[in-house]
Amino acid sequence: MKLIVAVVQDKDAIKLIEALMAKGYRATKLASTGGFLKEGNTTLLVGVNDHMVAEVLAIIKKMCKAREQLVTPLTPVGGPVDSYVPYPVEVVVGGATVFVLSVEQWEKV
């Protein structure tokens, strides 16, 4: 048994959950916040048998694509503000960060 923990951008979460459900996978959705951009993310928990991991990872890869986005950096805390110029910068966002963990025991009560 495996637990797949996938951190995805909020924009990708709904279509990912729909794609997982269409294939018969259930997921628990948790709200989370990214540390770099301080924007909303979704963390999905998906419990599957070992032989299902590859299919779930393929669905995640298909539904969560990286893309470029303009962001305005936050003011540095404790640094010199007079030299800080908040110009928007282009960064790559999206995709997914995925952890696959072994599960010793699973119960539904």
Buried (B, 14 or more C-beta within 10 A) or exposed (E): EBBBBBBBBEBBBEEBBEBBEEEEBEBEEEEBEBEEBEEEBBBBBBBBEEEBBEEBBEBBEEBBEEEEBEBEEEEEEEEEEEEEEEEEEEEEBBBBEBEBEEEEEEEEE
